[in-house]
Amino acid sequence: MIKNIVSAALLLISVTLSFKHAWDSVYYHNNPESVKMMESLGISETFTPYLAAVAIVIGVLLLIPNTFFLGNMLNAFLIVMIMGLALRAGNYRIALIEIPFLVMPLVMIWLKYPFKIK
């Protein structure tokens, strides 16, 4: 029971963060710090809509039991990509901040989908 509650809480957090990142990627011009961060990571303006689309797809995939694993794998891959871009840019702070967010999809895979009926 506790395992399902923790898994459901992580699922809710992960889906919310995914949609929030998609929203922030689409409207990053409104936040000057986001523009600065994207430029420091080497993410071009033409690439941001693709990041937003991937974030939306990840959020939807996480909600569907049959695609839960794939959504978590894509989420982990996206986080590792951001960490790699941050390390390449010499921004170790961003890479370190992303570590808990990398652990989250891996723990979710281990806990399994919380609402699956056996």
Summary of the structure (lengths in Angstrom):
residues: 118
radius of gyration: 14.9
end to end distance: 13.7
largest distance: 47.8
contacts: 329
relative contact order: 0.16
helix: 82%
strand: 0%
